[in-house]
Amino acid sequence: MYLKDRARRLKTNLPALALALRHKRTPWAAKALAALTVAYALSPVDLIPDFIPVLGYLDDLLLLPALIALTVRLIPAAVLEECRVKAAEAQGGSKGKNRWYCALPVLIIWGAALFLVLRAVFFRRK
């Protein structure tokens, strides 16, 4: 059960870190690390690609929890608790709702990148 509890805590800490990133009482070093942590967690690009057996998921299992733990240590306890409560309220209010529009910016970026690659490959000037 210990691993399940830690995974559940990680799941609730990530949205709290995103909220702490915008909190006015969060120190700038914690904001910088929180921005890096949230960006890495949401990024489709990993340090080690997931298709590499074993090593691909190792960075997700080690690096992300380490980043979250370090960021949590830098954020004042009162601020973190306030952000955790807000994150829990937000997640409770959105259960069952489809939030497809949150993925729209990522899809637009990937679509633009794909377009540029295809254009460079197929429509090269000679």
C-alpha positions as CSV (number, residue, x, y, z in Angstrom):
1,M,0.0,0.0,0.0
2,Y,2.9,2.3,0.5
3,L,3.5,2.7,-3.3
4,K,-0.2,3.4,-3.9
5,D,-0.2,6.1,-1.3
6,R,2.9,7.7,-2.7
7,A,1.4,7.6,-6.2
8,R,-1.8,9.1,-5.0
9,R,0.1,11.9,-3.3
10,L,2.0,12.6,-6.5
11,K,-1.2,12.8,-8.4
12,T,-2.5,15.4,-6.0
13,N,0.8,17.3,-5.7
14,L,1.2,18.1,-9.4
15,P,-2.0,20.2,-9.7
16,A,-1.1,21.8,-6.4
17,L,2.3,22.7,-7.8
18,A,0.7,24.3,-10.8
19,L,-1.4,26.4,-8.4
20,A,1.6,27.3,-6.3
21,L,3.4,28.5,-9.4
22,R,1.0,31.4,-9.5
23,H,0.7,32.0,-5.8
24,K,2.2,35.3,-4.6
25,R,3.8,33.8,-1.5
26,T,5.7,31.2,-3.3
27,P,9.5,32.0,-3.5
28,W,10.9,32.6,-6.9
29,A,13.2,29.5,-6.7
30,A,10.2,27.3,-5.9
31,K,8.3,28.9,-8.8
32,A,11.1,28.2,-11.2
33,L,11.4,24.6,-10.1
34,A,7.6,24.2,-10.1
35,A,7.5,25.5,-13.7
36,L,10.1,23.0,-14.7
37,T,8.4,20.1,-12.9
38,V,4.9,20.9,-14.3
39,A,6.3,21.4,-17.8
40,Y,8.2,18.1,-17.7
41,A,5.2,16.2,-16.4
42,L,2.9,17.6,-19.1
43,S,5.5,17.4,-21.9
44,P,5.2,14.6,-24.4
45,V,9.0,14.7,-24.8
46,D,10.9,12.8,-22.2
47,L,14.6,12.8,-21.2
48,I,14.8,9.2,-22.2
49,P,12.1,8.2,-24.8
50,D,9.5,5.7,-23.5
51,F,10.0,3.2,-26.4
52,I,13.4,2.3,-25.0
53,P,12.8,-0.8,-22.9
54,V,13.1,-0.4,-19.1
55,L,15.1,2.9,-19.4
56,G,12.3,4.7,-21.1
57,Y,10.0,4.6,-18.0
58,L,12.9,4.9,-15.6
59,D,13.0,8.7,-15.9
60,D,9.3,8.9,-15.3
61,L,9.6,6.7,-12.2
62,L,12.6,8.5,-10.7
63,L,13.1,12.0,-12.2
64,L,9.5,13.2,-11.9
65,P,8.9,12.1,-8.3
66,A,12.3,13.6,-7.3
67,L,11.4,16.9,-9.0
68,I,8.0,17.0,-7.2
69,A,9.6,16.2,-3.8
70,L,12.2,18.9,-4.2
71,T,9.7,21.5,-5.3
72,V,7.4,20.6,-2.4
73,R,10.2,21.2,0.0
74,L,10.8,24.7,-1.4
75,I,7.2,25.8,-1.1
76,P,6.1,27.1,2.3
77,A,3.8,24.6,4.1
78,A,0.8,27.0,4.4
79,V,1.0,27.9,0.7
80,L,1.2,24.2,-0.3
81,E,-1.7,23.2,1.9
82,E,-3.8,26.0,0.5
83,C,-3.0,24.9,-3.1
84,R,-3.7,21.3,-2.3
85,V,-7.1,22.2,-1.0
86,K,-7.8,24.3,-4.2
87,A,-6.6,21.5,-6.4
88,A,-8.8,18.9,-4.6
89,E,-11.8,21.2,-5.0
90,A,-11.1,21.7,-8.7
91,Q,-10.7,18.0,-9.3
92,G,-13.8,17.1,-7.4
93,G,-15.8,19.6,-9.4
94,S,-14.7,18.4,-12.8
95,K,-15.2,14.6,-12.3
96,G,-16.9,13.1,-15.2
97,K,-16.5,16.2,-17.4
98,N,-14.7,15.9,-20.6
99,R,-11.9,18.5,-20.8
100,W,-10.7,17.8,-24.4
101,Y,-10.1,21.5,-25.0
102,C,-7.1,21.4,-22.5
103,A,-5.3,19.3,-25.1
104,L,-5.9,21.8,-27.9
105,P,-2.7,23.9,-27.5
106,V,-0.6,20.7,-27.5
107,L,-2.4,19.4,-30.6
108,I,-1.9,22.7,-32.4
109,I,1.8,22.7,-31.6
110,W,2.2,19.1,-32.8
111,G,0.2,19.8,-35.9
112,A,2.3,22.8,-36.8
113,A,5.5,20.8,-36.2
114,L,4.2,18.0,-38.4
115,F,3.2,20.4,-41.1
116,L,6.7,22.0,-41.1
117,V,8.4,18.6,-41.3
118,L,6.2,17.4,-44.1
119,R,6.7,20.7,-46.0
120,A,10.4,20.5,-45.6
121,V,10.5,16.9,-46.8
122,F,8.1,17.0,-49.7
123,F,8.2,20.5,-50.9
124,R,12.0,21.3,-51.0
125,R,13.1,23.9,-53.4
126,K,15.7,22.7,-55.8
